[in-house]
Amino acid sequence: MIYQRLNAAQAPRKLIYPLLCSLVALNAQADHPITTLGDSAAGAINTPSATTAAAGALGVSLQFQVIEFEPLTDAQIIASGGHSTDRVLSPSLAFSWGLTDKLSLGASLPYVERQNFRQSSAHEHANGDDHAHGEDPSGTGAADLADEVFHGAGELADPTGASEEAAVAQSVGDISGLGDATVYAQYNLWNDGRSAWSVLGGLKLPTGRTDVQFAGELIETAHQPGSGSTDYLLGVIASHRLGDWALDGAVSWLATTVGDQDTEMGDVLNYNLSLARRFSGGGDAHHAPPASFAGGGVRIIELAEDADEEPGHDHSSHDHSSHDHGAQEDFSTPVDEHLHWDLVLELNGERRGQDKIGGRGQNGTGSHVLYFSPGARLAMPGGWNATVSLGVPVLIDLQGLDSEPQLRLLCGLSKAL
């Protein structure tokens, strides 16, 4: 079998771009959505592909994300000083452009709405110095200040001996606004037609809203739509295709810096693994691009069943109608004239480090969440793609008592321009 690479003139009409992924987290709490960086015409949904967009190719995608949480009771909020969120809604707009066949550039901008956010009144300390989670001077989470913050059933303990007042659960309501934008570059290191490797680098920029207040006080940076910090992204991506099957994997690291309210959100480690299978929705199945590199943006690969052709044979320079492929139809027929389905199974993990305020680690912050995410992608004529993914958490490890994610739904629509 010979693997054919489409030329750059053909590619933009047939591609929607890679990197609909969970590479970048907005902030270091479990109730924040992922940031999307783009979309692809086949293969994984949340896991990026190692392929890059063809030179000059442009794509745009719109994604809508919903994360449902198990709300805390008022008593739990008061006793722990934790927070509760019912759900997070986050639409995002992303663009991707192929600067060269090996280098793709992209940007993403989310809008974040956190619904029915509640917190303990312990966040309104009279002296303004204490944090509800307690400070850990060592940065290791070993300090026991958090254990001293609350006494009995919700009384705020004042170590200085000043007067005490009862803590209550405050209903802040909805917190919404633009989130932090992400810009990135992906460079393809290796591509032999079946396997590909890429590296990813980018910045999360402080474009998000950070001025949401309640009762005249700023909401903590961890729960604002934006962070106020410029953070640095680095990742590696691998993809492999075998017939109609595609396997993609990615690992990335987001190194955070100090942002609004002298807060540094914890670093974020993302890891993703995806297995996808392509199905043809109509016509000859040979016209369906394979489930991996067909949509990663950089190229669409087709199968040519001519054992006499050499691997270096150039298919882009002449008419395929002169070849006899038996019962197989002419490969010059556009690959996007039929509907095609991809069924996808993914594991999407996210580990967030401890937050720091004024350089001191905060107890009760940091998390590790792993989603099992089945999904489907519909590739339509004209370069349109629709995706849906349902994430169910199979591992939840929160360092404090906060709302636990119960379900994550992602729906996307993308177009090659």
TAURPE-V542193 format. One record per pair of residues at least 4 apart in sequence whose C-alpha atoms are under 6 Angstrom apart, sorted by sequence separation. I is the first residue (numbers start at 0). J is the second residue. D is the distance in Angstrom with one decimal. If there is no record, write none. Layout:
BEGIN
<<I;J;D> <I;J;D>>
END
This chain:
BEGIN
<<75;79;6.0> <76;80;5.4> <98;102;5.6> <150;154;5.1> <157;161;5.9> <190;194;5.7> <212;216;5.2> <240;244;5.9> <258;262;5.4> <289;293;5.4> <355;359;4.9> <379;383;5.1> <76;81;5.0> <98;103;5.6> <135;140;5.6> <149;154;5.8> <190;195;4.3> <212;217;4.2> <240;245;4.5> <257;262;5.4> <258;263;5.8> <279;284;5.3> <288;293;5.0> <293;298;6.0> <355;360;4.3> <379;384;5.8> <97;103;4.4> <149;155;5.0> <150;156;5.8> <189;195;5.2> <211;217;5.9> <212;218;5.3> <220;226;5.9> <239;245;5.9> <257;263;4.2> <293;299;4.0> <354;360;5.8> <355;361;5.7> <378;384;4.6> <96;103;5.7> <135;142;4.9> <149;156;5.5> <189;196;5.1> <211;218;5.9> <239;246;5.2> <256;263;5.5> <292;299;5.9> <293;300;5.9> <354;361;5.6> <377;384;5.6> <96;104;5.3> <148;156;5.5> <155;163;5.9> <188;196;5.5> <238;246;5.7> <377;385;5.2> <24;33;5.0> <95;104;5.7> <122;131;5.5> <155;164;5.9> <188;197;5.2> <238;247;4.4> <320;329;5.9> <376;385;5.7> <95;105;4.2> <155;165;5.9> <187;197;4.3> <237;247;5.8> <354;364;6.0> <376;386;4.4> <23;34;5.5> <94;105;5.4> <133;144;5.2> <154;165;4.4> <155;166;5.9> <186;197;5.5> <237;248;5.3> <255;266;5.5> <353;364;5.2> <375;386;5.8> <21;33;5.4> <71;83;5.5> <94;106;5.4> <133;145;4.4> <153;165;5.9> <154;166;5.6> <186;198;5.5> <236;248;5.9> <254;266;5.1> <353;365;4.6> <375;387;5.6> <70;83;5.5> <93;106;5.6> <132;145;5.5> <153;166;5.2> <185;198;5.8> <236;249;4.3> <253;266;5.6> <277;290;5.0> <352;365;4.7> <374;387;5.5> <70;84;6.0> <93;107;4.2> <185;199;4.5> <209;223;5.4> <235;249;5.8> <253;267;5.0> <276;290;5.9> <351;365;5.0> <374;388;4.1> <20;35;5.6> <70;85;5.6> <92;107;5.7> <184;199;5.9> <235;250;5.7> <252;267;5.8> <351;366;5.1> <373;388;5.9> <391;406;5.2> <19;35;5.2> <92;108;5.5> <184;200;5.5> <208;224;5.4> <209;225;5.4> <234;250;5.6> <252;268;4.7> <350;366;5.8> <373;389;5.8> <390;406;5.8> <19;36;5.4> <68;85;5.3> <91;108;5.6> <183;200;5.6> <207;224;5.8> <208;225;4.9> <234;251;3.9> <251;268;5.9> <350;367;4.3> <372;389;5.3> <390;407;4.7> <18;36;5.2> <19;37;4.6> <68;86;5.6> <91;109;4.0> <183;201;3.9> <207;225;3.8> <233;251;5.6> <251;269;5.3> <349;367;5.7> <372;390;4.1> <389;407;5.8> <18;37;4.8> <19;38;4.5> <67;86;4.5> <90;109;5.9> <182;201;5.5> <233;252;5.5> <250;269;5.7> <349;368;5.4> <371;390;5.5> <389;408;4.7> <17;37;5.7> <18;38;5.5> <66;86;5.4> <90;110;5.6> <182;202;5.5> <232;252;5.8> <250;270;4.5> <348;368;5.8> <370;390;5.4> <371;391;5.3> <388;408;5.9> <16;37;6.0> <17;38;4.7> <66;87;5.1> <89;110;5.4> <181;202;5.7> <232;253;4.6> <249;270;5.7> <348;369;4.2> <370;391;5.2> <388;409;5.1> <16;38;4.7> <17;39;4.3> <65;87;5.7> <89;111;4.7> <181;203;4.4> <205;227;4.6> <231;253;5.5> <249;271;5.2> <347;369;5.7> <370;392;4.2> <387;409;5.6> <15;38;6.0> <16;39;4.2> <65;88;4.8> <180;203;5.8> <205;228;5.2> <231;254;5.1> <248;271;5.5> <347;370;5.1> <369;392;5.6> <370;393;5.8> <387;410;4.5> <15;39;4.7> <21;45;5.8> <64;88;5.8> <88;112;5.2> <180;204;5.3> <205;229;5.7> <230;254;5.7> <248;272;4.4> <346;370;5.7> <369;393;5.8> <386;410;5.6> <15;40;5.0> <19;44;5.8> <20;45;4.0> <64;89;5.1> <87;112;5.7> <179;204;5.6> <204;229;4.9> <230;255;4.5> <247;272;5.8> <346;371;4.8> <369;394;5.0> <386;411;4.9> <19;45;5.3> <20;46;4.8> <63;89;5.8> <87;113;4.6> <179;205;5.4> <180;206;6.0> <203;229;5.6> <230;256;5.8> <247;273;5.1> <345;371;5.9> <368;394;5.4> <385;411;5.6> <20;47;5.3> <63;90;4.2> <179;206;4.8> <203;230;5.0> <246;273;5.7> <345;372;4.9> <368;395;4.7> <385;412;4.6> <19;47;6.0> <62;90;5.5> <86;114;5.4> <179;207;4.4> <202;230;5.7> <228;256;5.8> <246;274;4.8> <344;372;5.9> <367;395;6.0> <384;412;5.7> <18;47;4.2> <62;91;5.3> <85;114;5.7> <178;207;3.9> <202;231;4.9> <228;257;5.7> <245;274;5.8> <344;373;4.5> <367;396;5.0> <384;413;5.2> <17;47;6.0> <61;91;5.8> <85;115;5.7> <177;207;4.9> <202;232;5.8> <228;258;3.9> <245;275;5.1> <343;373;5.6> <366;396;5.5> <383;413;5.8> <17;48;5.7> <61;92;4.8> <84;115;5.7> <177;208;5.7> <201;232;4.8> <227;258;4.4> <244;275;5.7> <343;374;5.0> <366;397;4.4> <383;414;4.7> <60;92;6.0> <84;116;4.7> <176;208;5.7> <200;232;5.3> <226;258;5.9> <227;259;4.7> <244;276;4.7> <343;375;5.7> <366;398;5.9> <382;414;5.5> <60;93;5.3> <83;116;5.7> <200;233;4.5> <243;276;5.7> <342;375;4.6> <365;398;5.6> <382;415;5.1> <59;93;5.7> <83;117;5.1> <199;233;5.6> <243;277;5.4> <341;375;5.5> <364;398;5.5> <59;94;4.5> <82;117;5.7> <199;234;4.8> <341;376;4.9> <363;398;4.8> <364;399;5.9> <58;94;5.7> <82;118;4.7> <198;234;5.7> <340;376;5.7> <363;399;3.7> <58;95;5.2> <198;235;4.5> <340;377;4.8> <57;95;5.8> <197;235;5.9> <339;377;5.8> <57;96;4.5> <80;119;5.3> <197;236;5.2> <339;378;5.1> <56;96;5.6> <196;236;5.8> <338;378;5.7> <56;97;5.1> <196;237;4.6> <338;379;5.0> <16;58;5.9> <55;97;5.1> <77;119;5.4> <195;237;5.8> <15;58;5.6> <54;97;4.5> <76;119;5.8> <195;238;5.2> <53;97;5.3> <54;98;5.2> <194;238;5.6> <336;380;5.2> <11;56;4.7> <52;97;4.6> <54;99;4.2> <121;166;5.9> <194;239;4.4> <245;290;5.3> <335;380;5.0> <7;53;5.8> <54;100;4.7> <120;166;5.3> <178;224;5.0> <179;225;5.3> <193;239;5.6> <243;289;5.4> <244;290;5.8> <245;291;4.7> <53;100;4.5> <120;167;5.4> <178;225;4.8> <193;240;5.1> <243;290;5.6> <287;334;5.9> <119;167;5.7> <176;224;5.6> <286;334;5.0> <119;168;4.6> <51;101;5.9> <118;168;5.6> <119;169;5.8> <52;103;5.7> <80;131;5.6> <118;169;5.3> <240;291;5.7> <51;103;5.6> <117;169;5.5> <117;170;4.6> <117;171;5.4> <116;171;5.5> <37;93;5.3> <116;172;5.3> <281;337;5.7> <36;93;5.7> <115;172;4.5> <115;173;5.2> <280;338;4.7> <114;173;4.4> <280;339;4.7> <113;173;5.5> <279;339;4.5> <113;174;5.1> <278;339;5.9> <112;174;5.6> <278;340;5.0> <112;175;4.1> <277;340;5.8> <111;175;5.4> <277;341;4.4> <111;176;5.6> <276;341;5.4> <110;176;5.8> <276;342;5.4> <110;177;4.4> <111;178;5.9> <275;342;5.6> <110;178;5.3> <275;343;4.4> <109;178;5.2> <274;343;5.8> <274;344;5.3> <36;107;5.3> <273;344;5.7> <108;180;4.6> <273;345;4.3> <107;180;5.6> <272;345;5.6> <107;181;5.2> <272;346;5.3> <78;153;5.4> <106;181;5.5> <271;346;5.7> <77;153;5.3> <106;182;4.3> <271;347;4.6> <105;182;5.7> <105;183;5.4> <270;348;5.1> <104;183;5.8> <269;348;5.7> <104;184;4.5> <269;349;4.6> <103;184;5.6> <268;349;5.7> <103;185;5.2> <268;350;5.1> <102;185;5.7> <267;350;5.8> <102;186;4.6> <267;351;4.5> <101;186;5.6> <266;351;5.8> <101;187;5.0> <265;351;5.7> <266;352;5.1> <265;352;4.1> <265;353;4.7> <265;354;4.6> <77;167;5.9> <264;354;4.6> <77;168;5.8> <263;354;5.8> <263;355;5.1> <262;355;5.8> <262;356;4.5> <73;168;5.4> <261;356;5.8> <261;357;5.5> <111;224;5.7> <49;195;5.7> <49;196;5.3> <49;197;5.0> <49;236;5.2> <49;237;5.3> <49;238;5.4> <138;359;5.8> <138;360;4.0> <140;362;5.0> <136;359;5.1> <135;359;5.8> <46;271;5.5> <135;360;4.8> <134;360;5.9> <135;361;5.6> <134;361;4.8> <133;361;5.9> <133;362;5.7> <43;273;5.8> <132;362;5.3> <132;363;5.6> <42;275;5.3> <27;264;5.3> <27;265;5.4> <52;296;4.0> <53;297;4.5> <50;295;5.1> <51;296;5.3> <52;297;3.7> <51;297;4.3> <22;269;5.9> <48;295;5.4> <50;297;5.4> <42;290;4.8> <41;290;5.2> <42;291;4.8> <41;293;5.9> <41;294;4.5> <40;294;3.8> <39;294;4.7> <39;295;5.0> <17;295;4.5> <16;295;5.6> <17;296;5.5> <14;294;5.7> <16;296;4.3> <15;296;5.8> <14;296;5.3> <4;300;5.5> <3;300;5.4> <3;301;5.5> <2;301;5.9> <2;302;5.5> <1;302;6.0> <1;303;5.2> <0;303;5.8> <0;304;5.3> <83;401;5.9> <81;400;5.5> <82;401;5.2> <83;402;5.1> <81;401;5.4> <27;351;5.7> <70;402;5.4> <69;402;5.5> <68;402;5.8> <69;403;5.5> <68;403;5.5> <68;404;4.4> <67;404;5.9> <68;405;5.2> <67;405;5.5> <67;406;5.2> <66;406;5.8> <66;407;4.4> <65;407;5.7> <65;408;5.2> <64;408;5.7> <64;409;4.5> <63;409;5.8> <63;410;5.3> <62;410;5.7> <62;411;4.2> <61;411;5.7> <61;412;5.4> <60;412;5.7> <60;413;4.0> <59;413;5.7> <59;414;5.6> <58;414;5.9> <58;415;4.6> <58;416;5.6> <57;416;5.5> <13;382;5.5> <15;414;6.0> <15;415;5.0> <14;415;5.7>>
END
